[in-house]
Amino acid sequence: QVQLVESGGGLVQSGGSLRLSCVASGRSFSIYIMGWYRQGPGKQRELVADINSGGNTNYADSVKGRFTISRDNAKNTVYLQMNSLKPEDTAVYYCNRKGWGTTYWGKGTQVTVSS
């Protein structure tokens, strides 16, 4: 069973930064699409950013220019660097692994941005 464990969430003031990490168990980490999703209060879960096996990235319009996704295949880890945080970025952030007909989710980490 694949496990995804997120860390790095917390409380930060508007304009601040946080870096989220997600460590994945299992083999062949490098072949999968890794992504970060978020679910704010009263909202549906949405894609924040993802990165494929070739390192190509995709971002939600709302975070372009502020967030950066990256991966370290040697450490089975995907990161989300979040800069210039806004109160509307407040959400539970979930790590996701997709590929070969499977999808796995982490349990999430809370990010709260105060104004």
N, C-alpha and C positions, 0 to 999 in steps of 0.2 A: 504494500500500500504506500503510495506516494504521500509524503507530508510536506507542506509548505509552512514555514514559520516566519512570520513577519516581526519586525522590531523597528524601533526608532520613532514611534509616534509620541505625541505629547502635547503640551500646551505652549503656544508661542504667540507673541504679539504680532499684530499686522505689520507686514514688511519684513518679518523674520524669515529664517530658513530652518529646514529640517531635512534629514536624509533618512529615508526608509530603506530597510534591507529585508530581503526574503531569501532564506536558505531552503533549498529543496533537497529532499532525500531521493534516492533512486538513481538509476543509471542514465547515461546518455543525455545529460542535462542540455548539452549544446544543440541538440537537434530540435528542441521544442521552442515554440513561441512563448515568451514570458511576458506577462502584462500586469499592470496595476489598474485596478478599478476602485471606485469609491461610491459610497452611498451616504448621502447627507440626510438630515432629519426630514422625514416626509417626502423623500425623493426616491426615484428608482436608482438602482445600481447603474453606473455608467463607466465606460472606458476612459481612463486617464491617459495611458500610454502603453504601447507594447513594443517589443523588439524581437525580431526573428533570428533564425540561426545565422544569417549572414550579417547581422548587426544593423539591419535596416529598422528604422524607428517610425512610429506613428503616434501622433499626439491629438488629444482633444483641442479644439480651437481655444477653449477657455484657459488652457495652461501653456500654450505655445509661447516660447520665449522666456518662460519662468521655470518650467520643470524640465529635467533631463533624466531619461532612463538609460541605464547601462547594465552590462552583465559581465561577470567574471566566471567563465566556464570552468576554470580550474578550482574555483571555490563553490561551484553550484549555487551561485548567488546572483540575484538581480537587485539593482538599486533604483531608487527614485530620489533624485536631488530636487528639492522644492525650495525655490527662492521667491522673494517678493510675495510672501503668502498673504492671502486676503481672508476676511471672515467667511466669505462664501466657499472657501476651500475646506471648511470644517466638515468632516465626514469620517466614517470608518473606511480605511483603505485596505483593500484586499489584494493579495497576490494571486496570480492565476497562471496555470501552465496548460497549454493546448498543443495537441498534435497527435497524429496517428489514431484519430478517433476517440481520444480521451480528453477530459477536462478535469482539472483539480483546482481546488480553492484552499487558501489559507483561512484562518479564523478571523483575521483582520486586526488592525491596529488603529486606535483612535487618534485623529489629528484635530485639535481644536485651536482655532485662530481667534484671538480676542482683538477687539477694535480699540 
